[in-house]
């Protein structure tokens, strides 16, 4: 058994130095030095000059000064390679020499045993320690002993790059069948412990640093620099750095000092290179980025053995982890494909159990969790990942992720790990149903990188298409229609290729894309896809299958929006017969009392099954409110609409298209009660939001224009109302054609505001045009046709053309009684106007100058007066009286009718 022993003392004026001695059989060997020991002048052995470009980190330096000022202190800086640990240590050394010249400073490279021994020999030479030149001298012990001697003065030692715990604390590698052997000598034993000195350690490995520094309380993690520090560093390196471009570059480089210095050196090297051009190259593709990050240039303030490339620097850590704990490398590889922020730890744990094939039995789950914790702790110890406090999430630098993938590509593993990530996300990302929104929101950032990254194998493509489908579903539900359309289209194309056009999953994608298109007002494209989905589902699933019924409903909705009412009605009757056989056929615009009953039933069911704040429940509230408004129950409609708006703002967001629809509907209910000021504010909010979220040409935006123009007219703001109504008519004629129901509504709205300004001739021409087209397109008794009859009657009434006005009033009032009921506000308003005209005609007929009454007025004797005497006269214009019906019906018409098909894709 070998052991070392020491003895120092004077023998005849010489110095006794302990060498590498052996004590066996009672014999001890000594080395006699003829060099007398003497006190040396303090000096600095730091091999690096002060860096003029160094950016101060005052908090970190203050911590070091505080820790190392204590007697016999040890402290450690830990962090990612290239984050600036050694540069901070260099600055600290020079500050010590400036403030305390009597303190010696020693720099020890500690990445390997050989580098450590080399550094100690250099110290021995600088100190001119006696006996150092003797081949048998134990230099490590010699230096340690000298530093432990307090009479030799104050000192500070920097132990740089202590990344491998094995270097200082070697483990026993002997096998069971081998004889017991002594462990290799521990370098930690040669670190001096003295009240005279302090040791500052730099390391990428927290565990190694804590072991040498005496615990985790003595280590400080050095993180990436902040924006202010980053800008200062970049300006120090590049004198003409522009702020905007500089910030973009710092973000791209994750504020890692080594990466910033590397980029600056590259830019300075190229005569025509600028920050902007560097960024363009960096973002061009992964190969170019890899080349830039691999570019290496010398730095006189970094150790010769240290690379100036972040790729190489970090790959050294990756290799070290693979040697120490391969399973931790697997975890790192998978995590490199996530978004850098908010990586769910629970998902990583589930994957770990699946990948480890650990069965669910007693003890095995604990085993899997322990294994994961050890893997994660290893990565955390190397500062490659960090835990987000108080959440089920962790994070890592995007640049670390990229360099990990580059490293994986070097041995052709990157594509395999990408497939593992795709499989994992296909399992974890749920559908876009409301109950899954929280998880969708959590995982969406992690799948965004996959949108344009179609895998190679068909199996992976299937998983990829599932991810895109669920992501598109969620995008659609939260109102991000354009993104949803792009993703849904890619999913459909992928499924057509790997499954075929008639597969059920492919038809699901067809249906989803059609819905997203419909919600953007792209009804022509949506109709084609809904027909395709319906035909495929009828063929593959059968007529009675729930998915087939959903396709029928979806197609009928888009047909209705395109004004194809007959075919839409036929399809809706099919749906009703399939789902509500006991109700019988109902026309969508007539049986409001029955409609109210049905909507209340739906709302009650949704509140019970889904909860009061579920989007389907909130939609049911809006639909019921619209029916109540159609029945003239504006006060109750207002309450429900306020509830819908409040709920949607919380659940969907203030700018969500469905929220804006509810805002518009609330404005309509207020308008129906004469609360025009608040109604105007809400209509303006809805219009501004829809222009921003949906675009100027979207049908919902056009509806908001019409609704706002109507309330402006009610408030007497005729000029602005006319401008909006002309804008609306031009848009509808261009996008929908001259005979579309929305175009005809726009004609009527413009005519009404023209009449309000006394422009009767143009107004009459527009009213007659609208009436003629509605009779052709909608029928004689359609509510919209009756509105045109009513409006024209009122205009002729104001122009004292009583005969024709009387006929039209009678037709309108009779039609409203049949369609809306005798107590509906529009019916009452029409009868009020009819009565007022009769009274007006009577007064003119009985006036002093009967000859002044024209021939039309003479014929008023035949105007029927049955029931009119009991009604009060009204000065409200017919367009205003029916505006609640029109605006509310049109708003719901465009936005909400297809909503209930969302839950079943």
Secondary structure as GFF3:
##gff-version 3
##sequence-region A 1 905
A	DSSP	beta_strand	10	11	.	.	.	ID=ss1
A	DSSP	beta_strand	14	17	.	.	.	ID=ss2
A	DSSP	beta_strand	31	33	.	.	.	ID=ss3
A	DSSP	alpha_helix	58	68	.	.	.	ID=ss4
A	DSSP	beta_strand	74	78	.	.	.	ID=ss5
A	DSSP	alpha_helix	85	99	.	.	.	ID=ss6
A	DSSP	beta_strand	104	109	.	.	.	ID=ss7
A	DSSP	alpha_helix	113	127	.	.	.	ID=ss8
A	DSSP	alpha_helix	139	148	.	.	.	ID=ss9
A	DSSP	three_ten_helix	150	152	.	.	.	ID=ss10
A	DSSP	beta_strand	155	160	.	.	.	ID=ss11
A	DSSP	alpha_helix	165	168	.	.	.	ID=ss12
A	DSSP	three_ten_helix	187	190	.	.	.	ID=ss13
A	DSSP	beta_strand	197	203	.	.	.	ID=ss14
A	DSSP	alpha_helix	206	213	.	.	.	ID=ss15
A	DSSP	three_ten_helix	216	218	.	.	.	ID=ss16
A	DSSP	beta_strand	219	221	.	.	.	ID=ss17
A	DSSP	alpha_helix	227	237	.	.	.	ID=ss18
A	DSSP	alpha_helix	243	252	.	.	.	ID=ss19
A	DSSP	alpha_helix	257	269	.	.	.	ID=ss20
A	DSSP	alpha_helix	275	284	.	.	.	ID=ss21
A	DSSP	alpha_helix	286	294	.	.	.	ID=ss22
A	DSSP	alpha_helix	310	324	.	.	.	ID=ss23
A	DSSP	alpha_helix	326	335	.	.	.	ID=ss24
A	DSSP	beta_strand	343	344	.	.	.	ID=ss25
A	DSSP	alpha_helix	345	356	.	.	.	ID=ss26
A	DSSP	alpha_helix	364	381	.	.	.	ID=ss27
A	DSSP	beta_strand	386	387	.	.	.	ID=ss28
A	DSSP	beta_strand	393	395	.	.	.	ID=ss29
A	DSSP	alpha_helix	398	410	.	.	.	ID=ss30
A	DSSP	alpha_helix	414	428	.	.	.	ID=ss31
A	DSSP	three_ten_helix	434	436	.	.	.	ID=ss32
A	DSSP	alpha_helix	437	447	.	.	.	ID=ss33
A	DSSP	three_ten_helix	448	450	.	.	.	ID=ss34
A	DSSP	alpha_helix	458	477	.	.	.	ID=ss35
A	DSSP	alpha_helix	481	498	.	.	.	ID=ss36
A	DSSP	alpha_helix	504	518	.	.	.	ID=ss37
A	DSSP	alpha_helix	523	540	.	.	.	ID=ss38
A	DSSP	alpha_helix	546	561	.	.	.	ID=ss39
A	DSSP	alpha_helix	565	579	.	.	.	ID=ss40
A	DSSP	alpha_helix	592	609	.	.	.	ID=ss41
A	DSSP	alpha_helix	615	630	.	.	.	ID=ss42
A	DSSP	alpha_helix	634	651	.	.	.	ID=ss43
A	DSSP	alpha_helix	657	672	.	.	.	ID=ss44
A	DSSP	alpha_helix	676	693	.	.	.	ID=ss45
A	DSSP	alpha_helix	699	714	.	.	.	ID=ss46
A	DSSP	alpha_helix	718	735	.	.	.	ID=ss47
A	DSSP	alpha_helix	741	756	.	.	.	ID=ss48
A	DSSP	alpha_helix	760	777	.	.	.	ID=ss49
A	DSSP	alpha_helix	783	798	.	.	.	ID=ss50
A	DSSP	alpha_helix	802	819	.	.	.	ID=ss51
A	DSSP	alpha_helix	825	845	.	.	.	ID=ss52
A	DSSP	three_ten_helix	850	852	.	.	.	ID=ss53
A	DSSP	alpha_helix	855	858	.	.	.	ID=ss54
A	DSSP	three_ten_helix	859	862	.	.	.	ID=ss55
A	DSSP	three_ten_helix	868	870	.	.	.	ID=ss56
A	DSSP	alpha_helix	878	881	.	.	.	ID=ss57
A	DSSP	alpha_helix	883	895	.	.	.	ID=ss58
A	DSSP	three_ten_helix	899	901	.	.	.	ID=ss59
###
